[in-house]
Amino acid sequence: MTETPAFDVVVVGSGGGALTAAYLAQKNGLRTVVVEKTGYCGGTSAYSGGACWLPGSDVQQRASIPDSTESARAYLGALLVDPDPVKVEAFLTEAPRLVATLEADDAFVFEWLPFPEYYDAPGRVSWGRSIQPSNIKRGELPDDVAALVRPPVELDRAGLPGRNTLSGGQSLIARLLLAFTRDGGTVLTGHAVDGLITDGSGRVIGVEAATTDGRVQIGGTRGVVIASGGFEHNPAWREQYGVPGDSAWSMAPEGTNTGEPIAAAIAVGADTALLDQGWFCPGLEHPDGHGSFTLGFRSGVIVNSSGNRYANECLPYDRFGREMAKVTSGPANRIPSWFVFDSREGGRLPAIAMPEGDPADHLAAGTWVQADTVDELATTLGLTDLIATVERFNGFCETGVDEDFGRGDDEYDTFFAGGDGPNKALVGVALAPFFAARFVLSDLGTKGGLVTDAAGRVQRTGGGTLAGLYATSNSAASAFGAFYPGPGAPLGTAMVFGSLAVQDILTPR
């Protein structure tokens, strides 16, 4: 076992929550190391659109958005079921302070992102309160920092390098890495953390990791922050804890998020919660078995194995994913589902899939099916009720009222829509040829993990705190429980509780 020089703080993982914690710790004079399993930094955060649900900041005020901490409190109060009120209040209080702290550094520039929140509830801000980092050019970064940023999903899956303009989640990761390394922080890639080091009192004082050169120990005398994502790529855990979906369909990068740091914390007594939960989404299935995060359906219908709709296709993606995951009786299975659409967009998918892939490849593999008539499509796929479903839906498109699921009634439904009928979210299936694309239940990660308090401190099974150990991101049980309030909720909570963890580490004892 090789020992590296001791640091004050070890941060496990390199997504938005991990790098926020690392940057703030280093900025405040703590010798900090980021320990990343793969060769890139950013994880699923780098694949994201970079939206951050951080209510009440100056960014929203500059954009004249009617957002406030009070309205966010009302919104969460209307949504969450049996939350930890101390943690929720800690999130609401810290969110604007964190944004102000980041924006005080020239490395960070945020802007408001129009994107509706996911529930029609008191406190909702019309067209959303989420913010995102502005784009940054690769040439504005030191070469070593630019080389660390994970490429966007469609390029990363193909083994290709990133683009010259870094946007969304890539911009967030690049900016955090830039500031962290500028201030003297250390990044160790290729280190898979699978153990924790404790002293005689049980305090966590470092980590153990596997590398290509053997096992190493890395000391963290002031604290260890586990922020390495969930366990979405661990099939055994998914089955054990009842997480719907499949590891192959998850959006997490290959080789990441198999849960070893969470297991290491459990081994020293950490408590866990919400292990059956995820940030779900419908996923376009690809010929290689992967799924693609998909949203913004502009036309067509999604049907189960009998050819029937079962939800409003324009629901926010987590809400639709949860409808897809519901167990049904009889043969009307929802996984896989079929997205049935026509040729009005030239044979392209009338939705946003990241990535979409080549329609020709899909058709050759059978993940898409093409037919001259809806009847032929129904026969080919065995969707016995599809003809009646399409006829009924097309009638709704003419009247502008979805009598079954209310598609188009909410501002989220119409955000991506562009129909020219009485309800722009209702666009029919009428122009030959017709297509059906196979959809599975994907996710942006699991959201169950280590139980933490309002300071990000990991709690022991049976009560008490594991001294020296903190958690955030999808390594920690979400403060929002089974709910996904709005765009950027995973990143926002990860960043806030990373910040609160560092504040606790800095507190004199």
LUMPAMI-595247 format. One record per residue (C-alpha): residue in three letters; x negated, y negated, z. Coordinates in steps of 0.05 Angstrom, whole numbers. Each point is the difference from the previous one (the first is absolute). Example, Ala and Ser with C-alpha at 12.3 -4.5 7.8 and 13.67 -1.06 7.14 Angstrom:
2
{code=ala&X=-246&Y=90&Z=156}
{code=ser&X=-27&Y=-69&Z=-13}
//
This chain:
509
{code=met&X=0&Y=0&Z=0}
{code=thr&X=-29&Y=-67&Z=-22}
{code=glu&X=13&Y=-62&Z=41}
{code=thr&X=5&Y=-68&Z=-33}
{code=pro&X=-14&Y=-65&Z=36}
{code=ala&X=58&Y=-18&Z=46}
{code=phe&X=50&Y=-53&Z=-19}
{code=asp&X=48&Y=-38&Z=44}
{code=val&X=61&Y=20&Z=-42}
{code=val&X=12&Y=58&Z=-47}
{code=val&X=58&Y=-7&Z=-49}
{code=val&X=22&Y=64&Z=-33}
{code=gly&X=30&Y=-12&Z=-69}
{code=ser&X=-4&Y=-58&Z=-48}
{code=gly&X=71&Y=-21&Z=-19}
{code=gly&X=32&Y=-67&Z=16}
{code=gly&X=9&Y=14&Z=74}
{code=ala&X=-69&Y=29&Z=9}
{code=leu&X=-36&Y=-56&Z=-35}
{code=thr&X=40&Y=-53&Z=37}
{code=ala&X=-22&Y=29&Z=66}
{code=ala&X=-71&Y=7&Z=-24}
{code=tyr&X=-4&Y=-71&Z=-27}
{code=leu&X=28&Y=-30&Z=65}
{code=ala&X=-46&Y=41&Z=44}
{code=gln&X=-62&Y=-19&Z=-39}
{code=lys&X=23&Y=-73&Z=-4}
{code=asn&X=4&Y=-1&Z=76}
{code=gly&X=-71&Y=25&Z=9}
{code=leu&X=11&Y=75&Z=7}
{code=arg&X=-46&Y=44&Z=-40}
{code=thr&X=50&Y=37&Z=-42}
{code=val&X=-3&Y=59&Z=-48}
{code=val&X=53&Y=24&Z=-49}
{code=val&X=-3&Y=75&Z=-9}
{code=glu&X=34&Y=23&Z=-64}
{code=lys&X=10&Y=72&Z=-23}
{code=thr&X=-5&Y=-12&Z=-75}
{code=gly&X=-46&Y=-40&Z=-45}
{code=tyr&X=49&Y=-58&Z=-7}
{code=cys&X=33&Y=-47&Z=50}
{code=gly&X=73&Y=-19&Z=0}
{code=gly&X=38&Y=66&Z=1}
{code=thr&X=74&Y=-7&Z=-18}
{code=ser&X=-4&Y=-75&Z=17}
{code=ala&X=-42&Y=-10&Z=-63}
{code=tyr&X=55&Y=33&Z=-41}
{code=ser&X=54&Y=-46&Z=29}
{code=gly&X=28&Y=-65&Z=-26}
{code=gly&X=-33&Y=-33&Z=60}
{code=ala&X=65&Y=-26&Z=30}
{code=cys&X=-8&Y=-15&Z=74}
{code=trp&X=63&Y=-5&Z=43}
{code=leu&X=-27&Y=-52&Z=49}
{code=pro&X=58&Y=-44&Z=20}
{code=gly&X=-2&Y=-72&Z=23}
{code=ser&X=-67&Y=-22&Z=-28}
{code=asp&X=-21&Y=-66&Z=-32}
{code=val&X=-1&Y=35&Z=-68}
{code=gln&X=75&Y=5&Z=-1}
{code=gln&X=7&Y=-71&Z=26}
{code=arg&X=-44&Y=-27&Z=-56}
{code=ala&X=45&Y=35&Z=-50}
{code=ser&X=63&Y=-30&Z=34}
{code=ile&X=25&Y=70&Z=16}
{code=pro&X=52&Y=0&Z=56}
{code=asp&X=-40&Y=51&Z=40}
{code=ser&X=-14&Y=-2&Z=74}
{code=thr&X=-19&Y=45&Z=57}
{code=glu&X=70&Y=-8&Z=27}
{code=ser&X=33&Y=24&Z=-64}
{code=ala&X=-47&Y=59&Z=-4}
{code=arg&X=17&Y=17&Z=72}
{code=ala&X=74&Y=0&Z=-18}
{code=tyr&X=-13&Y=42&Z=-62}
{code=leu&X=-39&Y=53&Z=36}
{code=gly&X=50&Y=-2&Z=57}
{code=ala&X=55&Y=17&Z=-48}
{code=leu&X=-39&Y=57&Z=-33}
{code=leu&X=-43&Y=38&Z=49}
{code=val&X=28&Y=57&Z=42}
{code=asp&X=-28&Y=6&Z=71}
{code=pro&X=-65&Y=-37&Z=-15}
{code=asp&X=-54&Y=-18&Z=51}
{code=pro&X=20&Y=-73&Z=11}
{code=val&X=-68&Y=-19&Z=28}
{code=lys&X=-35&Y=26&Z=-63}
{code=val&X=50&Y=-34&Z=-46}
{code=glu&X=-9&Y=-66&Z=36}
{code=ala&X=-75&Y=8&Z=-2}
{code=phe&X=4&Y=9&Z=-75}
{code=leu&X=44&Y=-61&Z=-10}
{code=thr&X=-44&Y=-44&Z=44}
{code=glu&X=-66&Y=22&Z=-31}
{code=ala&X=21&Y=0&Z=-74}
{code=pro&X=-4&Y=-76&Z=-11}
{code=arg&X=-62&Y=-6&Z=44}
{code=leu&X=-35&Y=53&Z=-41}
{code=val&X=16&Y=-35&Z=-65}
{code=ala&X=-26&Y=-66&Z=28}
{code=thr&X=-64&Y=35&Z=23}
{code=leu&X=-12&Y=31&Z=-68}
{code=glu&X=16&Y=-64&Z=-39}
{code=ala&X=-50&Y=-39&Z=43}
{code=asp&X=-53&Y=41&Z=-36}
{code=asp&X=-15&Y=-21&Z=-72}
{code=ala&X=1&Y=74&Z=-20}
{code=phe&X=76&Y=3&Z=7}
{code=val&X=54&Y=-33&Z=-41}
{code=phe&X=73&Y=22&Z=6}
{code=glu&X=62&Y=-18&Z=-39}
{code=trp&X=74&Y=15&Z=7}
{code=leu&X=24&Y=60&Z=-40}
{code=pro&X=73&Y=-1&Z=-25}
{code=phe&X=25&Y=71&Z=16}
{code=pro&X=67&Y=13&Z=36}
{code=glu&X=1&Y=33&Z=67}
{code=tyr&X=30&Y=68&Z=5}
{code=tyr&X=62&Y=-9&Z=42}
{code=asp&X=58&Y=-48&Z=0}
{code=ala&X=-3&Y=-17&Z=73}
{code=pro&X=1&Y=-63&Z=44}
{code=gly&X=-67&Y=-36&Z=-5}
{code=arg&X=-14&Y=23&Z=-71}
{code=val&X=-35&Y=-52&Z=-42}
{code=ser&X=27&Y=-6&Z=-70}
{code=trp&X=-52&Y=25&Z=-51}
{code=gly&X=-45&Y=21&Z=57}
{code=arg&X=-52&Y=-26&Z=49}
{code=ser&X=-59&Y=43&Z=-21}
{code=ile&X=-67&Y=-31&Z=-18}
{code=gln&X=-59&Y=26&Z=-39}
{code=pro&X=-74&Y=-18&Z=-12}
{code=ser&X=-13&Y=-38&Z=-63}
{code=asn&X=-41&Y=33&Z=-55}
{code=ile&X=-75&Y=1&Z=3}
{code=lys&X=-50&Y=13&Z=-56}
{code=arg&X=-50&Y=56&Z=6}
{code=gly&X=-55&Y=-49&Z=-17}
{code=glu&X=17&Y=-40&Z=63}
{code=leu&X=-22&Y=60&Z=42}
{code=pro&X=-69&Y=26&Z=16}
{code=asp&X=-14&Y=61&Z=-43}
{code=asp&X=-2&Y=47&Z=60}
{code=val&X=68&Y=-24&Z=24}
{code=ala&X=32&Y=4&Z=-69}
{code=ala&X=-26&Y=71&Z=-8}
{code=leu&X=35&Y=21&Z=65}
{code=val&X=71&Y=-21&Z=-20}
{code=arg&X=42&Y=59&Z=-22}
{code=pro&X=28&Y=-9&Z=-71}
{code=pro&X=75&Y=-6&Z=-12}
{code=val&X=38&Y=66&Z=0}
{code=glu&X=7&Y=9&Z=-75}
{code=leu&X=-75&Y=-10&Z=-10}
{code=asp&X=-22&Y=37&Z=63}
{code=arg&X=39&Y=62&Z=-18}
{code=ala&X=-34&Y=-1&Z=-69}
{code=gly&X=-69&Y=-9&Z=31}
{code=leu&X=-7&Y=-70&Z=-31}
{code=pro&X=-30&Y=-63&Z=33}
{code=gly&X=42&Y=-58&Z=24}
{code=arg&X=18&Y=-63&Z=-38}
{code=asn&X=-36&Y=-67&Z=1}
{code=thr&X=60&Y=-34&Z=33}
{code=leu&X=18&Y=29&Z=67}
{code=ser&X=72&Y=-11&Z=19}
{code=gly&X=48&Y=23&Z=54}
{code=gly&X=-29&Y=52&Z=47}
{code=gln&X=-66&Y=0&Z=-36}
{code=ser&X=-7&Y=-75&Z=14}
{code=leu&X=16&Y=12&Z=73}
{code=ile&X=-52&Y=54&Z=7}
{code=ala&X=-52&Y=-40&Z=-39}
{code=arg&X=11&Y=-62&Z=43}
{code=leu&X=-4&Y=38&Z=65}
{code=leu&X=-63&Y=37&Z=-22}
{code=leu&X=-31&Y=-65&Z=-23}
{code=ala&X=12&Y=-35&Z=67}
{code=phe&X=-19&Y=61&Z=41}
{code=thr&X=-66&Y=14&Z=-35}
{code=arg&X=-17&Y=-74&Z=-5}
{code=asp&X=3&Y=-4&Z=76}
{code=gly&X=-47&Y=60&Z=8}
{code=gly&X=49&Y=58&Z=2}
{code=thr&X=-22&Y=70&Z=-20}
{code=val&X=38&Y=47&Z=-47}
{code=leu&X=-16&Y=75&Z=0}
{code=thr&X=34&Y=39&Z=-56}
{code=gly&X=0&Y=75&Z=-7}
{code=his&X=11&Y=9&Z=75}
{code=ala&X=60&Y=45&Z=17}
{code=val&X=17&Y=-12&Z=74}
{code=asp&X=26&Y=62&Z=34}
{code=gly&X=-20&Y=-9&Z=72}
{code=leu&X=-2&Y=-50&Z=57}
{code=ile&X=-55&Y=-8&Z=51}
{code=thr&X=19&Y=-13&Z=72}
{code=asp&X=-39&Y=-16&Z=63}
{code=gly&X=6&Y=32&Z=68}
{code=ser&X=61&Y=-41&Z=16}
{code=gly&X=37&Y=19&Z=-64}
{code=arg&X=-12&Y=-67&Z=-33}
{code=val&X=-8&Y=4&Z=-76}
{code=ile&X=-70&Y=-27&Z=-17}
{code=gly&X=-10&Y=23&Z=-72}
{code=val&X=16&Y=47&Z=-57}
{code=glu&X=-27&Y=62&Z=-34}
{code=ala&X=1&Y=5&Z=-75}
{code=ala&X=-19&Y=49&Z=-55}
{code=thr&X=-44&Y=-25&Z=-57}
{code=thr&X=-35&Y=34&Z=-58}
{code=asp&X=-64&Y=-4&Z=42}
{code=gly&X=31&Y=33&Z=61}
{code=arg&X=38&Y=-22&Z=62}
{code=val&X=-12&Y=-68&Z=32}
{code=gln&X=21&Y=-35&Z=63}
{code=ile&X=16&Y=-74&Z=-2}
{code=gly&X=5&Y=-37&Z=66}
{code=gly&X=53&Y=-53&Z=14}
{code=thr&X=-15&Y=-26&Z=69}
{code=arg&X=59&Y=-49&Z=2}
{code=gly&X=52&Y=39&Z=-38}
{code=val&X=22&Y=45&Z=-57}
{code=val&X=57&Y=-21&Z=-46}
{code=ile&X=32&Y=56&Z=-40}
{code=ala&X=31&Y=-30&Z=-62}
{code=ser&X=-11&Y=54&Z=-51}
{code=gly&X=70&Y=11&Z=-26}
{code=gly&X=48&Y=56&Z=13}
{code=phe&X=0&Y=75&Z=-18}
{code=glu&X=39&Y=-2&Z=-65}
{code=his&X=-53&Y=43&Z=-34}
{code=asn&X=3&Y=54&Z=53}
{code=pro&X=51&Y=52&Z=-24}
{code=ala&X=-2&Y=40&Z=64}
{code=trp&X=16&Y=-60&Z=43}
{code=arg&X=55&Y=-23&Z=-47}
{code=glu&X=32&Y=68&Z=7}
{code=gln&X=-11&Y=4&Z=75}
{code=tyr&X=31&Y=-68&Z=14}
{code=gly&X=54&Y=2&Z=-53}
{code=val&X=-24&Y=-58&Z=-44}
{code=pro&X=41&Y=4&Z=-64}
{code=gly&X=-35&Y=-1&Z=-67}
{code=asp&X=-66&Y=31&Z=-19}
{code=ser&X=-73&Y=-20&Z=6}
{code=ala&X=-9&Y=2&Z=-76}
{code=trp&X=54&Y=-53&Z=-7}
{code=ser&X=-29&Y=-50&Z=50}
{code=met&X=-31&Y=-65&Z=-23}
{code=ala&X=-61&Y=6&Z=45}
{code=pro&X=-66&Y=6&Z=-38}
{code=glu&X=-29&Y=70&Z=-11}
{code=gly&X=-43&Y=24&Z=57}
{code=thr&X=31&Y=-47&Z=52}
{code=asn&X=49&Y=3&Z=57}
{code=thr&X=-2&Y=71&Z=25}
{code=gly&X=6&Y=-19&Z=73}
{code=glu&X=-67&Y=20&Z=32}
{code=pro&X=-8&Y=-65&Z=39}
{code=ile&X=71&Y=8&Z=28}
{code=ala&X=-17&Y=72&Z=18}
{code=ala&X=-63&Y=-24&Z=35}
{code=ala&X=41&Y=-48&Z=42}
{code=ile&X=50&Y=55&Z=17}
{code=ala&X=-58&Y=43&Z=23}
{code=val&X=-19&Y=-51&Z=53}
{code=gly&X=72&Y=-7&Z=25}
{code=ala&X=34&Y=-50&Z=-46}
{code=asp&X=75&Y=-1&Z=-6}
{code=thr&X=36&Y=-1&Z=-67}
{code=ala&X=68&Y=-20&Z=-27}
{code=leu&X=41&Y=-5&Z=-65}
{code=leu&X=-39&Y=57&Z=-32}
{code=asp&X=58&Y=16&Z=-46}
{code=gln&X=1&Y=-69&Z=-31}
{code=gly&X=-29&Y=-32&Z=-63}
{code=trp&X=4&Y=-62&Z=-43}
{code=phe&X=40&Y=33&Z=-55}
{code=cys&X=14&Y=-15&Z=-73}
{code=pro&X=25&Y=34&Z=-63}
{code=gly&X=-59&Y=27&Z=-38}
{code=leu&X=-5&Y=11&Z=-75}
{code=glu&X=-31&Y=69&Z=-7}
{code=his&X=-60&Y=6&Z=-45}
{code=pro&X=-24&Y=59&Z=-41}
{code=asp&X=-56&Y=12&Z=50}
{code=gly&X=49&Y=4&Z=58}
{code=his&X=-14&Y=-68&Z=29}
{code=gly&X=55&Y=-49&Z=16}
{code=ser&X=3&Y=-75&Z=-16}
{code=phe&X=30&Y=-53&Z=44}
{code=thr&X=60&Y=-25&Z=-39}
{code=leu&X=47&Y=-59&Z=11}
{code=gly&X=39&Y=-52&Z=-39}
{code=phe&X=47&Y=45&Z=-41}
{code=arg&X=28&Y=-44&Z=-55}
{code=ser&X=49&Y=49&Z=-32}
{code=gly&X=21&Y=73&Z=2}
{code=val&X=21&Y=46&Z=57}
{code=ile&X=-35&Y=48&Z=48}
{code=val&X=36&Y=66&Z=8}
{code=asn&X=-7&Y=63&Z=41}
{code=ser&X=-6&Y=71&Z=-28}
{code=ser&X=75&Y=2&Z=-16}
{code=gly&X=-3&Y=-66&Z=-38}
{code=asn&X=33&Y=-45&Z=52}
{code=arg&X=-23&Y=-66&Z=28}
{code=tyr&X=-10&Y=-1&Z=75}
{code=ala&X=-23&Y=-72&Z=16}
{code=asn&X=-9&Y=-70&Z=-28}
{code=glu&X=-61&Y=7&Z=-44}
{code=cys&X=-19&Y=-73&Z=14}
{code=leu&X=-6&Y=11&Z=75}
{code=pro&X=-67&Y=-20&Z=30}
{code=tyr&X=-48&Y=58&Z=-12}
{code=asp&X=-5&Y=26&Z=72}
{code=arg&X=76&Y=0&Z=7}
{code=phe&X=8&Y=37&Z=-66}
{code=gly&X=-54&Y=49&Z=20}
{code=arg&X=37&Y=15&Z=64}
{code=glu&X=63&Y=14&Z=-41}
{code=met&X=-41&Y=47&Z=-44}
{code=ala&X=-26&Y=36&Z=62}
{code=lys&X=68&Y=15&Z=29}
{code=val&X=15&Y=74&Z=3}
{code=thr&X=62&Y=18&Z=-39}
{code=ser&X=43&Y=61&Z=0}
{code=gly&X=9&Y=42&Z=-63}
{code=pro&X=-39&Y=-6&Z=-64}
{code=ala&X=-1&Y=-76&Z=-5}
{code=asn&X=-74&Y=-7&Z=17}
{code=arg&X=-31&Y=-70&Z=-2}
{code=ile&X=-73&Y=21&Z=-6}
{code=pro&X=-13&Y=-1&Z=-56}
{code=ser&X=49&Y=-52&Z=-27}
{code=trp&X=6&Y=-22&Z=-72}
{code=phe&X=-2&Y=-73&Z=-22}
{code=val&X=44&Y=-3&Z=-62}
{code=phe&X=-9&Y=-60&Z=-45}
{code=asp&X=8&Y=-20&Z=-73}
{code=ser&X=-46&Y=-29&Z=-53}
{code=arg&X=15&Y=-73&Z=10}
{code=glu&X=-72&Y=-12&Z=23}
{code=gly&X=-31&Y=40&Z=-57}
{code=gly&X=-9&Y=64&Z=38}
{code=arg&X=-37&Y=-31&Z=58}
{code=leu&X=23&Y=10&Z=71}
{code=pro&X=49&Y=-56&Z=19}
{code=ala&X=-32&Y=-7&Z=68}
{code=ile&X=-67&Y=-17&Z=32}
{code=ala&X=-41&Y=63&Z=11}
{code=met&X=-71&Y=-5&Z=26}
{code=pro&X=-26&Y=33&Z=-42}
{code=glu&X=51&Y=18&Z=-54}
{code=gly&X=-44&Y=42&Z=-44}
{code=asp&X=9&Y=12&Z=-74}
{code=pro&X=71&Y=19&Z=-21}
{code=ala&X=-29&Y=47&Z=-52}
{code=asp&X=-38&Y=37&Z=54}
{code=his&X=62&Y=4&Z=43}
{code=leu&X=42&Y=27&Z=-57}
{code=ala&X=-53&Y=52&Z=-18}
{code=ala&X=-3&Y=24&Z=72}
{code=gly&X=75&Y=0&Z=12}
{code=thr&X=-2&Y=-52&Z=56}
{code=trp&X=42&Y=-40&Z=-49}
{code=val&X=53&Y=29&Z=-46}
{code=gln&X=27&Y=-34&Z=-63}
{code=ala&X=66&Y=15&Z=-35}
{code=asp&X=43&Y=-30&Z=-54}
{code=thr&X=63&Y=2&Z=45}
{code=val&X=15&Y=-1&Z=74}
{code=asp&X=36&Y=67&Z=-12}
{code=glu&X=-65&Y=30&Z=-26}
{code=leu&X=-39&Y=-28&Z=58}
{code=ala&X=50&Y=29&Z=49}
{code=thr&X=-3&Y=69&Z=-32}
{code=thr&X=-76&Y=1&Z=-3}
{code=leu&X=-7&Y=-17&Z=74}
{code=gly&X=62&Y=36&Z=26}
{code=leu&X=30&Y=-65&Z=26}
{code=thr&X=72&Y=23&Z=-3}
{code=asp&X=32&Y=-66&Z=23}
{code=leu&X=-46&Y=-48&Z=-38}
{code=ile&X=48&Y=-17&Z=-57}
{code=ala&X=55&Y=-21&Z=48}
{code=thr&X=-50&Y=-37&Z=44}
{code=val&X=-27&Y=-41&Z=-59}
{code=glu&X=70&Y=-15&Z=-25}
{code=arg&X=21&Y=-25&Z=68}
{code=phe&X=-62&Y=-41&Z=9}
{code=asn&X=6&Y=-32&Z=-69}
{code=gly&X=71&Y=-20&Z=20}
{code=phe&X=-28&Y=-35&Z=61}
{code=cys&X=-49&Y=-37&Z=-45}
{code=glu&X=59&Y=-27&Z=-39}
{code=thr&X=39&Y=-24&Z=61}
{code=gly&X=-61&Y=-23&Z=39}
{code=val&X=19&Y=39&Z=62}
{code=asp&X=-34&Y=64&Z=24}
{code=glu&X=59&Y=32&Z=36}
{code=asp&X=-42&Y=57&Z=26}
{code=phe&X=-63&Y=-32&Z=30}
{code=gly&X=5&Y=-75&Z=-8}
{code=arg&X=-60&Y=-8&Z=-46}
{code=gly&X=-10&Y=-75&Z=-12}
{code=asp&X=34&Y=-24&Z=63}
{code=asp&X=-65&Y=-18&Z=36}
{code=glu&X=-54&Y=-50&Z=-21}
{code=tyr&X=-52&Y=56&Z=1}
{code=asp&X=41&Y=38&Z=-52}
{code=thr&X=-3&Y=-57&Z=-49}
{code=phe&X=-73&Y=-22&Z=12}
{code=phe&X=-28&Y=44&Z=-55}
{code=ala&X=62&Y=4&Z=-42}
{code=gly&X=10&Y=-33&Z=-67}
{code=gly&X=66&Y=25&Z=-28}
{code=asp&X=45&Y=-48&Z=-38}
{code=gly&X=67&Y=29&Z=23}
{code=pro&X=45&Y=-22&Z=57}
{code=asn&X=-49&Y=32&Z=50}
{code=lys&X=-72&Y=-5&Z=-23}
{code=ala&X=-19&Y=60&Z=44}
{code=leu&X=48&Y=45&Z=-38}
{code=val&X=-29&Y=18&Z=-68}
{code=gly&X=29&Y=62&Z=-33}
{code=val&X=-25&Y=63&Z=-33}
{code=ala&X=24&Y=-9&Z=-72}
{code=leu&X=-55&Y=-5&Z=-51}
{code=ala&X=-29&Y=64&Z=-31}
{code=pro&X=-47&Y=33&Z=9}
{code=phe&X=9&Y=15&Z=74}
{code=phe&X=-52&Y=19&Z=52}
{code=ala&X=-5&Y=32&Z=68}
{code=ala&X=-61&Y=-9&Z=44}
{code=arg&X=-13&Y=47&Z=59}
{code=phe&X=-4&Y=-34&Z=67}
{code=val&X=-26&Y=26&Z=66}
{code=leu&X=-4&Y=-30&Z=70}
{code=ser&X=-64&Y=-39&Z=6}
{code=asp&X=-27&Y=-42&Z=57}
{code=leu&X=-48&Y=-56&Z=16}
{code=gly&X=-24&Y=40&Z=60}
{code=thr&X=25&Y=31&Z=63}
{code=lys&X=18&Y=-49&Z=56}
{code=gly&X=-3&Y=44&Z=61}
{code=gly&X=-63&Y=6&Z=42}
{code=leu&X=-32&Y=-23&Z=63}
{code=val&X=44&Y=-36&Z=51}
{code=thr&X=-27&Y=-69&Z=16}
{code=asp&X=20&Y=-57&Z=45}
{code=ala&X=7&Y=-73&Z=-18}
{code=ala&X=-76&Y=-8&Z=0}
{code=gly&X=-12&Y=58&Z=-47}
{code=arg&X=-26&Y=44&Z=57}
{code=val&X=11&Y=74&Z=-11}
{code=gln&X=44&Y=31&Z=54}
{code=arg&X=-12&Y=67&Z=35}
{code=thr&X=49&Y=57&Z=-2}
{code=gly&X=37&Y=-5&Z=66}
{code=gly&X=-16&Y=-73&Z=11}
{code=gly&X=-59&Y=-48&Z=6}
{code=thr&X=-50&Y=-27&Z=-50}
{code=leu&X=-60&Y=32&Z=-34}
{code=ala&X=-54&Y=-50&Z=18}
{code=gly&X=-40&Y=-24&Z=-59}
{code=leu&X=47&Y=28&Z=-54}
{code=tyr&X=45&Y=-41&Z=-45}
{code=ala&X=42&Y=15&Z=-61}
{code=thr&X=36&Y=-37&Z=-56}
{code=ser&X=22&Y=11&Z=-72}
{code=asn&X=34&Y=66&Z=-15}
{code=ser&X=-44&Y=33&Z=52}
{code=ala&X=46&Y=-29&Z=52}
{code=ala&X=75&Y=12&Z=9}
{code=ser&X=34&Y=-58&Z=-35}
{code=ala&X=29&Y=-56&Z=43}
{code=phe&X=58&Y=0&Z=-49}
{code=gly&X=19&Y=72&Z=10}
{code=ala&X=38&Y=30&Z=-59}
{code=phe&X=12&Y=-68&Z=-32}
{code=tyr&X=-37&Y=-38&Z=-55}
{code=pro&X=23&Y=-72&Z=10}
{code=gly&X=-30&Y=-32&Z=-62}
{code=pro&X=-58&Y=-2&Z=-49}
{code=gly&X=-66&Y=3&Z=36}
{code=ala&X=26&Y=28&Z=65}
{code=pro&X=-54&Y=55&Z=2}
{code=leu&X=-56&Y=-49&Z=-13}
{code=gly&X=28&Y=-54&Z=45}
{code=thr&X=6&Y=45&Z=61}
{code=ala&X=-67&Y=33&Z=-14}
{code=met&X=-35&Y=-68&Z=-2}
{code=val&X=35&Y=-28&Z=61}
{code=phe&X=-14&Y=59&Z=45}
{code=gly&X=-71&Y=2&Z=-25}
{code=ser&X=-6&Y=-72&Z=23}
{code=leu&X=32&Y=14&Z=67}
{code=ala&X=-47&Y=59&Z=11}
{code=val&X=-60&Y=-45&Z=-10}
{code=gln&X=28&Y=-52&Z=48}
{code=asp&X=6&Y=54&Z=53}
{code=ile&X=-71&Y=24&Z=-14}
{code=leu&X=-24&Y=-71&Z=10}
{code=thr&X=36&Y=-8&Z=66}
{code=pro&X=-50&Y=0&Z=58}
{code=arg&X=8&Y=57&Z=49}
//
